[in-house]
Amino acid sequence: MLIKTKAIVVSSVKYNDKSLIVKCLTREEGVQTYFIHNAFTGKNNKQKKIFFQPLNQIEIEANHNLKKNLHRIREVKIYYPYHSVYLDITKSSIVLFLSEILHYTIKEHWKDEQLFDYLETAMQWFDTHDEVYNFHLILLLQLTKFLGFYPQDNHVKNKFFNISEGVFSETSTLHSLSEDESLLLKKLLALNIYTTEKLFSSHQRRILLKIIIDYYSFNIENSKKIKSIDVLTQIFE
């Protein structure tokens, strides 16, 4: 079956020195995996590695075999070329980190057009703005809406966030954040993706990042250590 769709590159892995296995979130067919033959060789090869950098926004024409999990791309082009994402070390580190999170959290064949549209819009905004201090934190928190474990909106009077249950409560439990940590999370919950103010110190951002990663680990089965988190932490020192 021939499919033409927008896609956001989630991850790519080198295969046999010449080829790539690429995981994409497509708008029309959800999460799909593609085999890119000779991605590193051939002057006339249009499927170069450059197309499949993390979170690239591409348009593909691909053959989908319903009996297989690995498909082949016939044509590919970048429909939104980033201007700053890969030239700025802070932004490129954030992109690497976010792509790892997406790789471990969104499952094969999972389709959500609203998630695709959200990521598409968010990344285009990210590309065109310089004040991105909060971007990765807000995006990860917003992503939990699509994954089904966004924190319950009961934090107005409750002081402690229970990280294992995703709710705020009046009293502290074994899996509760401290009152100060819970307050930081409340502040983050009030923001949207377009917030540009530097509202948190670097220390506070590290705390929030740990909170979110821990929160994901309670809700995502077989979650693994995100390798790029150490780099990201250093970048935001």
PAVEXSE-432933 format. One record per residue (C-alpha): residue number from 1; residue in one letter; x, y, z. Coordinates in pm, 1 decimal, always signed. Example, Ala and Ser with C-alpha at 12.3 -4.5 7.8 and 13.67 -1.06 7.14 Angstrom:
BEGIN
SITE    nr   rest       east      north         up
SITE     1      a    +1230.0     -450.0     +780.0
SITE     2      s    +1367.0     -106.0     +714.0
! end
This chain:
BEGIN
SITE    nr   rest       east      north         up
SITE     1      m       +0.0       +0.0       +0.0
SITE     2      l     +142.4     +336.9     -105.3
SITE     3      i     +124.9     +604.7     +164.8
SITE     4      k     +202.1     +976.0     +140.4
SITE     5      t     +219.4    +1158.4     +472.9
SITE     6      k     +393.7    +1414.4     +687.2
SITE     7      a     +625.1    +1259.8     +945.8
SITE     8      i     +841.7    +1362.9    +1239.9
SITE     9      v    +1160.7    +1162.7    +1284.8
SITE    10      v    +1171.7    +1005.8    +1629.9
SITE    11      s    +1500.0     +813.3    +1606.2
SITE    12      s    +1741.8     +651.6    +1362.3
SITE    13      v    +1986.9     +366.8    +1412.7
SITE    14      k    +2274.3     +277.2    +1181.8
SITE    15      y    +2247.2      -69.4    +1028.4
SITE    16      n    +2535.2     -256.8     +862.7
SITE    17      d    +2743.5      +60.2     +812.2
SITE    18      k    +2545.5     +165.7     +504.7
SITE    19      s    +2180.7     +179.0     +603.6
SITE    20      l    +1945.4     +320.7     +865.4
SITE    21      i    +1644.5     +197.7    +1056.4
SITE    22      v    +1426.1     +501.6    +1119.6
SITE    23      k    +1131.9     +539.2    +1356.4
SITE    24      c     +883.7     +810.9    +1261.5
SITE    25      l     +563.5     +954.5    +1396.6
SITE    26      t     +354.3     +994.1    +1082.0
SITE    27      r      +37.2    +1200.2    +1073.9
SITE    28      e     -161.7     +951.0     +865.7
SITE    29      e      -35.4     +614.2     +993.6
SITE    30      g      +94.7     +681.1    +1344.3
SITE    31      v     +431.5     +543.5    +1457.6
SITE    32      q     +604.8     +350.0    +1179.4
SITE    33      t     +954.9     +211.9    +1121.0
SITE    34      y    +1144.3     +235.4     +791.4
SITE    35      f    +1451.1      +74.1     +640.6
SITE    36      i    +1668.0     +325.9     +453.9
SITE    37      h    +1903.2     +137.5     +222.7
SITE    38      n    +2244.9     +292.0     +147.0
SITE    39      a    +2170.3     +603.5     +352.4
SITE    40      f    +2541.8     +693.5     +357.9
SITE    41      t    +2645.4     +613.9       +1.2
SITE    42      g    +2562.5     +702.6     -357.7
SITE    43      k    +2562.0    +1048.4     -516.4
SITE    44      n    +2212.1    +1002.9     -652.0
SITE    45      n    +2066.4     +862.4     -333.5
SITE    46      k    +1791.4    +1100.6     -220.4
SITE    47      q    +1746.8     +924.6     +113.0
SITE    48      k    +2052.9    +1068.4     +281.6
SITE    49      k    +2112.6    +1063.5     +654.3
SITE    50      i    +2049.7    +1438.5     +668.7
SITE    51      f    +1676.3    +1381.1     +622.0
SITE    52      f    +1654.7    +1162.0     +929.9
SITE    53      q    +1802.8    +1377.5    +1203.1
SITE    54      p    +1606.9    +1376.6    +1532.6
SITE    55      l    +1269.0    +1551.8    +1512.2
SITE    56      n    +1313.4    +1653.3    +1149.1
SITE    57      q     +983.3    +1735.1     +981.7
SITE    58      i     +964.9    +1542.6     +656.5
SITE    59      e     +714.5    +1436.6     +396.6
SITE    60      i     +743.0    +1079.0     +276.1
SITE    61      e     +601.9     +850.3      +14.1
SITE    62      a     +638.7     +493.8     +135.5
SITE    63      n     +533.5     +138.5      +67.6
SITE    64      h     +355.4       -0.4     +373.5
SITE    65      n     +326.2     -376.2     +399.7
SITE    66      l      +48.8     -457.2     +649.5
SITE    67      k     +214.5     -791.8     +727.3
SITE    68      k     +547.4     -635.2     +822.4
SITE    69      n     +671.8     -384.2    +1078.8
SITE    70      l     +955.2     -252.7     +861.7
SITE    71      h     +866.4      -47.5     +554.9
SITE    72      r    +1054.3     +124.1     +271.9
SITE    73      i    +1050.1     +490.1     +176.4
SITE    74      r    +1031.9     +572.0     -193.5
SITE    75      e    +1058.9     +950.9     -174.2
SITE    76      v    +1142.4    +1190.2     +107.3
SITE    77      k    +1174.8    +1565.5     +145.5
SITE    78      i    +1201.0    +1810.3     +433.2
SITE    79      y     +884.9    +2018.6     +436.3
SITE    80      y     +996.4    +2243.5     +723.0
SITE    81      p    +1373.0    +2307.6     +724.9
SITE    82      y    +1499.2    +2410.9    +1067.9
SITE    83      h    +1701.2    +2732.2    +1075.5
SITE    84      s    +1855.5    +2719.3    +1423.4
SITE    85      v    +1787.4    +2379.5    +1580.8
SITE    86      y    +2103.5    +2206.3    +1459.1
SITE    87      l    +2327.0    +2515.4    +1475.7
SITE    88      d    +2269.0    +2593.8    +1843.5
SITE    89      i    +2422.5    +2348.7    +2092.3
SITE    90      t    +2151.3    +2413.6    +2352.7
SITE    91      k    +1873.3    +2348.5    +2104.4
SITE    92      s    +2039.6    +2046.0    +1948.9
SITE    93      s    +2090.5    +1895.5    +2297.2
SITE    94      i    +1723.8    +1953.1    +2379.3
SITE    95      v    +1619.0    +1790.2    +2051.6
SITE    96      l    +1836.0    +1484.8    +2118.3
SITE    97      f    +1688.9    +1452.6    +2465.7
SITE    98      l    +1328.0    +1489.7    +2348.9
SITE    99      s    +1376.1    +1239.4    +2067.5
SITE   100      e    +1502.2     +981.7    +2319.1
SITE   101      i    +1198.3    +1038.0    +2539.7
SITE   102      l     +966.1     +996.0    +2240.8
SITE   103      h    +1150.6     +683.5    +2127.8
SITE   104      y    +1084.4     +512.1    +2460.2
SITE   105      t     +728.3     +636.6    +2514.5
SITE   106      i     +532.7     +624.6    +2187.4
SITE   107      k     +458.8     +274.9    +2065.7
SITE   108      e     +458.3     +118.4    +1718.4
SITE   109      h     +142.5     +190.4    +1513.6
SITE   110      w      +13.9     +428.9    +1781.3
SITE   111      k     -173.1     +705.1    +1598.6
SITE   112      d     -265.7    +1046.6    +1737.4
SITE   113      e     -307.5    +1329.4    +1487.5
SITE   114      q     -342.0    +1584.1    +1768.0
SITE   115      l       -4.9    +1478.2    +1910.6
SITE   116      f     +152.2    +1509.6    +1566.4
SITE   117      d       +5.9    +1858.7    +1517.3
SITE   118      y     +119.4    +1964.4    +1864.5
SITE   119      l     +478.4    +1848.1    +1810.3
SITE   120      e     +489.2    +2000.3    +1463.4
SITE   121      t     +375.4    +2342.0    +1589.9
SITE   122      a     +590.9    +2328.2    +1904.1
SITE   123      m     +909.1    +2244.0    +1713.9
SITE   124      q     +852.5    +2518.2    +1460.0
SITE   125      w     +808.1    +2767.6    +1743.0
SITE   126      f    +1120.8    +2630.6    +1912.7
SITE   127      d    +1317.3    +2678.8    +1590.7
SITE   128      t    +1223.0    +3046.5    +1559.5
SITE   129      h    +1273.2    +3162.9    +1919.3
SITE   130      d    +1581.5    +3210.6    +2133.7
SITE   131      e    +1427.8    +3213.4    +2482.9
SITE   132      v    +1379.5    +2839.2    +2523.3
SITE   133      y    +1469.1    +2793.5    +2891.0
SITE   134      n    +1143.8    +2614.5    +2975.8
SITE   135      f    +1064.8    +2447.3    +2643.3
SITE   136      h    +1173.7    +2090.1    +2716.9
SITE   137      l    +1011.3    +2091.7    +3059.7
SITE   138      i     +677.5    +2220.1    +2933.9
SITE   139      l     +674.3    +1992.6    +2630.4
SITE   140      l     +744.4    +1681.2    +2839.1
SITE   141      l     +468.6    +1775.4    +3082.0
SITE   142      q     +223.4    +1846.3    +2798.2
SITE   143      l     +317.4    +1517.8    +2632.5
SITE   144      t     +173.5    +1330.9    +2931.7
SITE   145      k     -171.1    +1450.6    +2821.6
SITE   146      f     -137.0    +1242.1    +2505.6
SITE   147      l      +21.5     +951.8    +2693.4
SITE   148      g     -261.5     +943.1    +2945.2
SITE   149      f     -100.2    +1042.7    +3274.7
SITE   150      y     -117.8    +1422.3    +3295.1
SITE   151      p     -125.7    +1534.3    +3661.3
SITE   152      q     -477.9    +1578.2    +3797.9
SITE   153      d     -589.6    +1937.3    +3830.0
SITE   154      n     -642.9    +1938.3    +4206.5
SITE   155      h     -340.4    +2137.6    +4315.9
SITE   156      v     -500.0    +2466.2    +4423.2
SITE   157      k     -533.1    +2372.9    +4792.5
SITE   158      n     -317.9    +2059.4    +4812.5
SITE   159      k      +50.5    +2094.4    +4899.1
SITE   160      f     +213.7    +1765.1    +4800.5
SITE   161      f     +235.2    +1594.4    +4461.1
SITE   162      n     +221.4    +1215.6    +4471.5
SITE   163      i     +450.7    +1119.0    +4186.2
SITE   164      s     +332.1     +758.2    +4168.4
SITE   165      e      -37.1     +847.8    +4137.6
SITE   166      g      -23.3    +1181.3    +3955.6
SITE   167      v     -231.8    +1372.6    +4209.5
SITE   168      f     -180.9    +1646.3    +4466.8
SITE   169      s     -280.2    +1571.2    +4825.9
SITE   170      e     -305.6    +1749.8    +5158.2
SITE   171      t      -58.0    +1520.4    +5330.2
SITE   172      s     +279.3    +1377.1    +5234.3
SITE   173      t     +316.8    +1007.1    +5146.6
SITE   174      l     +605.1     +775.5    +5056.4
SITE   175      h     +603.2     +887.6    +4692.8
SITE   176      s     +524.9    +1254.8    +4750.7
SITE   177      l     +746.7    +1540.1    +4645.4
SITE   178      s     +847.1    +1790.4    +4908.5
SITE   179      e     +631.7    +2100.2    +4946.8
SITE   180      d     +893.9    +2313.4    +4767.3
SITE   181      e     +924.0    +2064.5    +4480.6
SITE   182      s     +546.0    +2045.1    +4452.3
SITE   183      l     +531.3    +2424.0    +4436.4
SITE   184      l     +780.8    +2424.7    +4149.5
SITE   185      l     +567.5    +2170.5    +3963.4
SITE   186      k     +254.5    +2381.1    +4018.3
SITE   187      k     +435.7    +2676.7    +3866.4
SITE   188      l     +535.5    +2469.2    +3564.7
SITE   189      l     +179.9    +2338.2    +3518.6
SITE   190      a      +59.0    +2695.8    +3478.1
SITE   191      l     +281.1    +2757.9    +3173.2
SITE   192      n     +227.0    +2689.0    +2804.7
SITE   193      i     +473.7    +2601.7    +2532.2
SITE   194      y     +508.7    +2965.1    +2424.4
SITE   195      t     +636.6    +3090.2    +2760.1
SITE   196      t     +966.3    +3272.0    +2708.8
SITE   197      e    +1033.9    +3419.8    +3054.0
SITE   198      k    +1324.3    +3277.0    +3251.5
SITE   199      l    +1107.8    +3178.0    +3547.4
SITE   200      f    +1334.9    +2916.0    +3704.2
SITE   201      s    +1697.8    +2914.0    +3808.5
SITE   202      s    +1928.1    +2650.1    +3657.0
SITE   203      h    +1907.5    +2459.5    +3986.3
SITE   204      q    +1527.5    +2466.7    +3978.4
SITE   205      r    +1522.3    +2346.0    +3617.7
SITE   206      r    +1740.7    +2049.5    +3715.0
SITE   207      i    +1499.2    +1966.8    +3996.8
SITE   208      l    +1200.3    +1989.6    +3760.3
SITE   209      l    +1372.5    +1775.8    +3500.3
SITE   210      k    +1440.5    +1504.0    +3759.2
SITE   211      i    +1079.0    +1522.0    +3877.9
SITE   212      i     +946.2    +1476.4    +3525.1
SITE   213      i    +1183.7    +1190.6    +3442.2
SITE   214      d    +1089.2    +1017.3    +3768.4
SITE   215      y     +722.2    +1073.5    +3688.4
SITE   216      y     +768.6     +912.0    +3347.9
SITE   217      s     +943.3     +615.5    +3507.3
SITE   218      f     +637.1     +548.9    +3723.9
SITE   219      n     +409.5     +545.2    +3419.1
SITE   220      i     +611.5     +398.9    +3130.6
SITE   221      e     +688.3      +27.7    +3139.3
SITE   222      n    +1048.6      -78.5    +3084.5
SITE   223      s    +1165.8     +281.7    +3088.7
SITE   224      k    +1538.6     +314.9    +3032.8
SITE   225      k    +1795.7     +570.8    +3134.5
SITE   226      i    +1788.3     +860.4    +2892.6
SITE   227      k    +2150.3     +890.7    +2781.5
SITE   228      s    +2130.0    +1255.9    +2674.7
SITE   229      i    +2000.4    +1379.6    +3010.6
SITE   230      d    +2355.2    +1424.6    +3145.5
SITE   231      v    +2451.0    +1639.5    +2846.2
SITE   232      l    +2133.3    +1842.7    +2881.9
SITE   233      t    +2200.1    +1899.8    +3251.1
SITE   234      q    +2549.4    +2030.6    +3172.1
SITE   235      i    +2416.5    +2259.9    +2900.1
SITE   236      f    +2178.6    +2425.0    +3145.6
SITE   237      e    +2435.2    +2472.4    +3421.4
! end
